[in-house]
Amino acid sequence: MASTITSASVTHIPVWFRKEVGKNAYADNIGLCRSEWLVRLKSDSGHEGLTLANRFMNAPGNSFGSLLEMLQDRVVGVSVDDLLSVNGGVVSGPGSGTASLYRDHPWLSNAAFDLVGHETNVSAIELLGGRVRSEIPAYDTTMYFQDFLDPEKGAAKCAEEAAEAKAAGYRQMKIKTGRGGRWMLPEDGMQRDADVVNAIRGAVGPDFDLMTDANFGYDGRLDLLEEFFRQTSDANVFWFEEMVNADVDDYKQIQEFRAKYAPNALIVCGEVDRNPISPEFQDLIDQELIDGYQPDIVTHGLLGWMQIERELAGTDVRSVPHNFGNGRYGSVLGPLFGSVSKTFISFEDERQHDHTYTSDGFTFKDGKHIVGDFTGIGLGINEEAWARDHAKHEAVVSAR
C-alpha cells in the first residue's frame, strides 16, 4: 500500500553569515542573518521530505498561517506515489494531480524528490537521471559593498575579504557592482566598482575566477558600463551578470563591449525571472545574447529546473542557478543539481555557518563541493539541535 503524507510543519530558522554582508545596487545592508522557512512533510511510513518556503513567505499578502493552511489543504493526504511521475527510475514530470500544485508552488517539488527518494531508498541524483560529475565548482557570493562598511579602507576592505576567501579554499568569487545605480553618483559609483574589481584581482592573483554582478545598477548608463568594461579589461572577469535589465538592444551593446574589452567573459542573467522562461529572457536566448541563465534553484525547484534545461536544449546557454537567500538548505540542493546538470557552471555559495542539518554526503575542498552518496536530497535534521533550538517553534498540521 502506498504511503501518504500525514503531516506538514513549518519552522522559522535563522541562518548566520560568517561576516556582515553589505549593500548591493538596490538593497540596503544584508547584515549577519537571514531566514529559512523550513517545511517538513512526513509520511505514514516514517520518512520525510524537506524544502524551503521562502518564496511563499516573501510574497506580498502571505503569512505563516496562510502557508500552513495551503499545506494542509493541498499537500497533507497526498499519496507519495502521486508526487512525481517516475519511469525507469527517473522522474519525467509531476505525478498524478500535482501539476497545478508545483505550478503554484514549484519549491514543493524539492520535498517531493526528497520524500520519494527516501521512500524508494534512492538518491535524488538517480531520480534526476544520474550524476555527470561529483566535484562542483563554487564561488563565494558574499562580496557585497563591503567598502561601505569600512569607508576608511574602501576598496582595500574588499581586497582583504577576498584574500580571506582564497585562504578558506575558494577559487572563485562574485563581486557586487552597480554602486552608481542608487548609493553613489553614477560616475563615482562606476569608478569605485572598477577600483574594487581591480583591487580584488591584485589580492587573489591570476588563478582565481572573478564574476561581477550589478543587479541592474547600470540601467540607462551604458556609457558608464562601457567604461567599467574598459577599466577592468586587465582583471580577466569570468562573467558579467545583470549589468542592466533584460533588453535586446542593451544586450547587443554589451556584446560589443565584451568583444572589445573582455572577449573570454560570459554574459549571464535571469535570477529575477519568476516564471521561466519568460518572453524577455527568451528573446535574449533566441538572439544568442547571453551565455548563462539564472532562475533560483530552490524557488523553481528540481522539477522546474528539469523543464528549464529541456527548453534550453539546443542552445549554447548554460545553467547557472541563483542561490542567494537559500541558507544551508541551498548549500545542498545547489551542488546536488550541479552533479546532474550537463551544462552547470558554478554554485553560488553563501558560506553560512552550519546549523540544524546533517549533510554527510557533501564536503568542500579546494574550491569545490564534492557530492557523495545518500538517499533523497542528502539533507537530514540534527535532532539534538532541533530539540534544543527549534522544536518549540515548529507548527504542525495534519488532515482536517
C-alpha positions as CSV (number, residue, x, y, z in Angstrom):
1,M,0.0,0.0,0.0
2,A,1.3,3.4,-1.0
3,S,2.5,5.8,1.8
4,T,0.6,9.0,2.4
5,I,1.7,12.4,3.6
6,T,0.1,12.6,7.1
7,S,1.6,15.9,8.4
8,A,3.3,19.1,7.3
9,S,5.2,21.5,9.5
10,V,6.8,25.0,9.2
11,T,9.6,26.3,11.3
12,H,11.5,29.6,11.1
13,I,15.2,29.1,11.3
14,P,17.8,31.9,11.5
15,V,20.9,31.3,9.4
16,W,24.1,33.2,10.0
17,F,26.7,34.5,7.6
18,R,30.4,34.3,8.6
19,K,30.6,38.1,8.3
20,E,28.4,41.2,8.0
21,V,27.2,41.4,4.4
22,G,26.8,44.9,2.9
23,K,24.6,46.5,0.3
24,N,24.0,45.7,-3.3
25,A,22.9,48.1,-6.1
26,Y,19.3,48.3,-4.9
27,A,19.0,46.9,-1.3
28,D,20.5,48.1,2.0
29,N,22.8,46.0,4.1
30,I,22.0,42.3,4.2
31,G,23.6,42.1,7.6
32,L,24.5,39.0,9.6
33,C,21.4,36.8,9.5
34,R,18.8,35.6,7.0
35,S,15.7,33.3,7.4
36,E,14.9,29.8,6.3
37,W,11.2,28.8,6.4
38,L,11.7,25.1,6.6
39,V,8.9,22.8,5.6
40,R,8.9,19.1,6.7
41,L,6.5,16.7,5.0
42,K,6.1,13.4,6.9
43,S,4.6,10.2,5.6
44,D,2.9,7.3,7.5
45,S,5.9,5.2,6.6
46,G,8.1,7.3,8.8
47,H,10.0,9.1,6.1
48,E,10.1,12.9,5.4
49,G,10.9,15.4,2.7
50,L,12.4,18.8,3.3
51,T,12.0,22.1,1.4
52,L,12.1,25.8,2.0
53,A,9.1,28.0,1.7
54,N,11.0,31.3,1.4
55,R,9.3,32.3,-1.9
56,F,5.9,31.9,-0.3
57,M,6.8,33.8,2.8
58,N,8.4,36.6,0.9
59,A,5.3,37.1,-1.4
60,P,3.0,40.1,-0.6
61,G,-0.1,39.1,1.4
62,N,1.2,35.7,2.5
63,S,1.8,34.7,6.2
64,F,2.8,31.9,8.4
65,G,-0.8,31.0,8.8
66,S,-1.7,31.0,5.1
67,L,1.4,28.8,4.4
68,L,0.1,26.2,6.9
69,E,-3.4,26.4,5.5
70,M,-2.1,25.8,2.0
71,L,0.0,22.8,3.1
72,Q,-3.0,21.3,5.0
73,D,-5.4,21.8,2.0
74,R,-3.1,20.8,-0.8
75,V,-0.3,18.6,0.5
76,V,-1.4,16.6,3.5
77,G,-3.2,13.5,2.5
78,V,-1.5,13.2,-0.9
79,S,-0.1,9.8,-1.8
80,V,3.7,9.7,-2.1
81,D,3.2,7.8,-5.3
82,D,1.4,10.8,-6.8
83,L,4.1,13.3,-6.0
84,L,6.2,12.5,-9.1
85,S,5.9,10.6,-12.3
86,V,8.8,8.1,-12.3
87,N,9.6,5.9,-15.4
88,G,12.6,3.5,-15.3
89,G,13.7,5.0,-12.1
90,V,13.9,8.6,-13.5
91,V,11.4,11.4,-12.9
92,S,9.7,12.5,-16.1
93,G,7.4,15.2,-14.6
94,P,4.8,15.8,-11.9
95,G,2.7,13.0,-10.6
96,S,-1.0,12.4,-10.8
97,G,-2.9,15.5,-9.9
98,T,0.1,17.5,-8.7
99,A,1.0,19.6,-11.8
100,S,-1.1,22.6,-10.5
101,L,0.5,22.3,-7.1
102,Y,4.0,22.7,-8.5
103,R,2.9,25.3,-10.9
104,D,1.7,27.4,-8.0
105,H,4.5,26.4,-5.6
106,P,7.4,25.0,-7.5
107,W,9.6,24.8,-4.4
108,L,7.5,22.0,-3.2
109,S,9.0,19.7,-5.8
110,N,12.2,19.6,-3.8
111,A,10.4,17.9,-0.9
112,A,8.9,15.5,-3.4
113,F,12.3,14.4,-4.7
114,D,13.5,14.1,-1.1
115,L,10.5,12.1,0.2
116,V,10.2,9.8,-2.9
117,G,14.0,9.2,-2.7
118,H,13.7,8.1,1.0
119,E,10.6,6.0,0.3
120,T,12.4,4.1,-2.5
121,N,15.9,4.2,-1.0
122,V,17.5,6.1,-3.9
123,S,19.2,9.4,-4.3
124,A,17.5,12.4,-5.9
125,I,20.5,12.2,-8.2
126,E,19.2,8.9,-9.6
127,L,15.7,10.3,-9.9
128,L,17.1,13.2,-11.9
129,G,18.8,10.8,-14.4
130,G,22.2,10.2,-12.8
131,R,25.3,12.1,-12.0
132,V,27.6,13.7,-14.6
133,R,30.2,15.0,-12.1
134,S,30.9,14.7,-8.4
135,E,33.0,17.9,-7.9
136,I,31.0,21.1,-8.2
137,P,32.9,24.4,-8.5
138,A,31.7,27.0,-6.1
139,Y,32.1,30.8,-5.8
140,D,32.0,32.9,-2.7
141,T,29.0,35.2,-3.2
142,T,29.3,37.4,-0.1
143,M,31.4,40.3,-1.7
144,Y,28.7,42.9,-1.5
145,F,29.5,46.6,-1.0
146,Q,31.9,45.8,1.8
147,D,33.8,49.0,1.2
148,F,30.7,50.9,2.6
149,L,31.1,49.0,5.9
150,D,34.7,50.4,6.3
151,P,34.9,53.7,4.5
152,E,38.5,54.3,5.7
153,K,39.7,51.3,3.9
154,G,37.3,51.4,0.9
155,A,38.3,49.1,-1.9
156,A,41.1,47.7,0.3
157,K,38.5,46.3,2.6
158,C,37.1,44.2,-0.3
159,A,40.6,43.1,-1.2
160,E,41.2,41.9,2.4
161,E,38.0,39.9,2.4
162,A,38.8,38.3,-1.0
163,A,42.2,37.2,0.3
164,E,40.4,35.6,3.3
165,A,38.0,33.7,0.9
166,K,41.0,32.4,-1.0
167,A,42.7,31.3,2.2
168,A,39.4,29.5,3.1
169,G,39.7,27.4,-0.1
170,Y,37.6,29.3,-2.6
171,R,38.9,29.7,-6.2
172,Q,36.0,31.9,-7.4
173,M,34.2,35.0,-6.2
174,K,31.3,37.1,-7.3
175,I,31.7,40.9,-6.8
176,K,28.7,43.1,-6.4
177,T,28.8,46.3,-8.5
178,G,26.4,48.9,-9.6
179,R,27.1,51.4,-6.8
180,G,26.1,54.3,-9.1
181,G,22.6,53.0,-9.5
182,R,21.5,54.2,-6.1
183,W,24.1,54.7,-3.5
184,M,26.7,56.9,-5.2
185,L,26.7,59.4,-8.1
186,P,26.8,57.4,-11.3
187,E,30.4,58.3,-12.3
188,D,31.8,57.9,-8.8
189,G,30.0,54.6,-8.4
190,M,31.4,53.2,-11.7
191,Q,34.9,54.3,-10.6
192,R,34.5,52.6,-7.2
193,D,33.2,49.4,-8.9
194,A,36.3,49.3,-11.1
195,D,38.6,50.0,-8.2
196,V,37.1,47.2,-6.2
197,V,37.4,44.7,-9.0
198,N,41.0,45.6,-9.7
199,A,41.9,45.6,-6.0
200,I,40.5,42.1,-5.6
201,R,42.3,40.9,-8.6
202,G,45.5,42.2,-7.1
203,A,44.7,40.4,-3.8
204,V,43.8,37.0,-5.2
205,G,46.2,36.7,-8.1
206,P,45.6,35.4,-11.6
207,D,44.4,31.8,-10.9
208,F,41.1,32.8,-9.4
209,D,37.8,33.5,-11.2
210,L,36.1,36.8,-10.6
211,M,32.5,37.4,-11.5
212,T,30.7,40.7,-11.3
213,D,27.0,41.3,-10.7
214,A,25.5,44.8,-11.0
215,N,21.9,44.0,-10.1
216,F,20.9,46.3,-13.0
217,G,22.9,49.2,-11.5
218,Y,24.0,50.3,-15.0
219,D,20.4,50.7,-16.4
220,G,20.3,53.8,-18.6
221,R,24.1,54.3,-18.3
222,L,25.6,52.1,-21.0
223,D,28.3,54.8,-21.4
224,L,29.5,54.1,-17.8
225,L,29.1,50.4,-18.3
226,E,31.5,50.5,-21.3
227,E,33.9,52.5,-19.2
228,F,33.6,49.8,-16.4
229,F,34.4,47.1,-19.0
230,R,37.4,49.2,-20.2
231,Q,38.8,49.8,-16.7
232,T,38.5,46.1,-15.7
233,S,39.8,44.7,-19.0
234,D,43.0,43.5,-17.3
235,A,41.1,41.8,-14.5
236,N,40.0,38.9,-16.7
237,V,36.4,38.9,-15.4
238,F,34.9,35.4,-15.8
239,W,31.3,36.7,-16.2
240,F,29.3,39.9,-16.2
241,E,25.9,39.4,-14.5
242,E,22.7,41.5,-14.8
243,M,24.6,44.7,-15.6
244,V,21.2,46.0,-17.0
245,N,17.7,44.7,-17.3
246,A,16.7,42.3,-20.0
247,D,16.6,44.4,-23.1
248,V,17.7,43.1,-26.5
249,D,19.2,46.4,-27.7
250,D,21.1,46.9,-24.5
251,Y,22.5,43.4,-24.6
252,K,23.6,43.8,-28.1
253,Q,25.7,46.7,-26.9
254,I,27.0,44.6,-24.0
255,Q,28.1,42.1,-26.6
256,E,30.1,44.8,-28.3
257,F,31.7,45.8,-25.0
258,R,32.7,42.2,-24.4
259,A,34.2,41.8,-27.8
260,K,36.3,44.9,-27.3
261,Y,37.4,44.6,-23.7
262,A,36.6,41.1,-22.3
263,P,36.4,38.5,-25.1
264,N,36.6,35.5,-22.9
265,A,33.9,36.6,-20.4
266,L,30.4,35.2,-20.2
267,I,27.2,37.2,-20.1
268,V,24.6,35.8,-17.7
269,C,21.3,36.9,-16.3
270,G,17.8,35.7,-15.3
271,E,17.7,35.4,-11.5
272,V,14.7,37.7,-11.4
273,D,12.7,35.6,-13.9
274,R,9.8,34.4,-11.7
275,N,8.1,32.4,-14.4
276,P,10.9,30.9,-16.5
277,I,11.5,31.1,-19.4
278,S,9.6,34.5,-19.7
279,P,9.5,36.3,-23.1
280,E,12.1,38.9,-22.4
281,F,14.6,36.3,-21.5
282,Q,13.6,34.0,-24.3
283,D,14.4,36.9,-26.7
284,L,17.9,37.2,-25.2
285,I,18.4,33.4,-25.6
286,D,17.0,33.3,-29.2
287,Q,19.3,36.1,-30.3
288,E,22.3,34.5,-28.6
289,L,22.9,37.4,-26.4
290,I,23.5,35.5,-23.1
291,D,25.7,32.5,-22.1
292,G,24.1,31.6,-18.8
293,Y,20.6,31.6,-17.3
294,Q,19.9,32.0,-13.6
295,P,16.5,31.3,-12.1
296,D,16.7,30.4,-8.4
297,I,17.4,26.7,-7.7
298,V,15.2,26.4,-4.6
299,T,12.4,28.7,-5.7
300,H,11.8,27.0,-9.0
301,G,12.7,23.6,-7.7
302,L,14.2,20.5,-9.2
303,L,11.2,19.9,-11.4
304,G,11.3,23.5,-12.6
305,W,14.9,23.2,-13.5
306,M,14.4,20.0,-15.3
307,Q,11.9,21.8,-17.5
308,I,14.2,24.8,-17.9
309,E,17.0,22.6,-19.2
310,R,14.7,20.9,-21.6
311,E,13.8,24.3,-23.0
312,L,17.5,25.4,-23.2
313,A,18.5,22.2,-25.0
314,G,19.8,23.0,-28.5
315,T,21.1,26.4,-27.4
316,D,24.5,27.3,-26.0
317,V,23.0,28.8,-22.9
318,R,24.3,27.1,-19.7
319,S,22.7,26.6,-16.3
320,V,23.8,29.0,-13.5
321,P,21.1,28.7,-10.9
322,H,20.8,31.6,-8.4
323,N,21.1,30.5,-4.8
324,F,21.5,33.6,-2.6
325,G,18.9,33.6,0.2
326,N,18.5,29.8,0.4
327,G,20.6,29.3,3.5
328,R,22.1,26.0,4.4
329,Y,19.3,24.2,2.5
330,G,20.5,25.7,-0.7
331,S,24.1,24.7,0.0
332,V,23.0,21.1,-0.5
333,L,20.4,21.5,-3.3
334,G,22.6,23.6,-5.5
335,P,25.6,21.1,-5.6
336,L,23.1,18.2,-6.0
337,F,21.7,19.8,-9.1
338,G,25.2,20.7,-10.3
339,S,26.1,17.0,-10.1
340,V,23.4,16.1,-12.7
341,S,23.3,19.1,-15.0
342,K,25.4,18.7,-18.1
343,T,25.8,22.5,-18.6
344,F,26.2,23.6,-15.0
345,I,28.9,26.2,-14.5
346,S,29.4,27.0,-10.8
347,F,27.5,27.0,-7.5
348,E,26.6,30.3,-5.6
349,D,27.9,29.7,-2.1
350,E,26.7,31.9,0.8
351,R,29.3,30.5,3.2
352,Q,26.9,30.4,6.1
353,H,27.5,28.6,9.4
354,D,26.4,25.0,9.8
355,H,23.2,24.6,11.8
356,T,20.3,22.3,12.3
357,Y,21.0,20.0,9.4
358,T,23.2,17.0,8.7
359,S,24.7,16.6,5.2
360,D,27.3,14.0,5.5
361,G,27.2,13.3,1.7
362,F,28.6,16.7,1.0
363,T,32.1,18.1,1.6
364,F,34.0,21.2,0.5
365,K,37.7,21.1,-0.7
366,D,39.9,23.2,-3.0
367,G,37.1,25.4,-4.2
368,K,34.6,22.6,-4.9
369,H,31.7,20.9,-3.3
370,I,32.1,17.1,-3.5
371,V,28.9,15.3,-3.8
372,G,28.9,11.8,-2.3
373,D,26.3,9.1,-1.8
374,F,23.0,9.5,0.1
375,T,19.2,9.0,-0.2
376,G,16.8,11.7,-1.1
377,I,18.5,15.1,-1.4
378,G,21.1,14.2,1.2
379,L,19.9,16.6,3.9
380,G,18.8,15.5,7.4
381,I,17.8,17.1,10.7
382,N,20.2,17.2,13.6
383,E,17.7,16.1,16.1
384,E,19.6,17.2,19.1
385,A,19.9,20.8,17.7
386,W,16.3,20.6,16.6
387,A,15.0,19.6,20.1
388,R,17.2,22.4,21.7
389,D,16.5,25.3,19.4
390,H,13.6,24.7,17.0
391,A,11.0,22.1,18.2
392,K,9.2,24.7,20.3
393,H,8.7,26.9,17.3
394,E,7.5,24.2,14.9
395,A,3.9,24.5,13.8
396,V,2.3,21.2,12.5
397,V,-0.8,20.5,10.5
398,S,-2.4,17.2,9.8
399,A,-5.5,16.1,7.9
400,R,-8.7,18.1,8.8
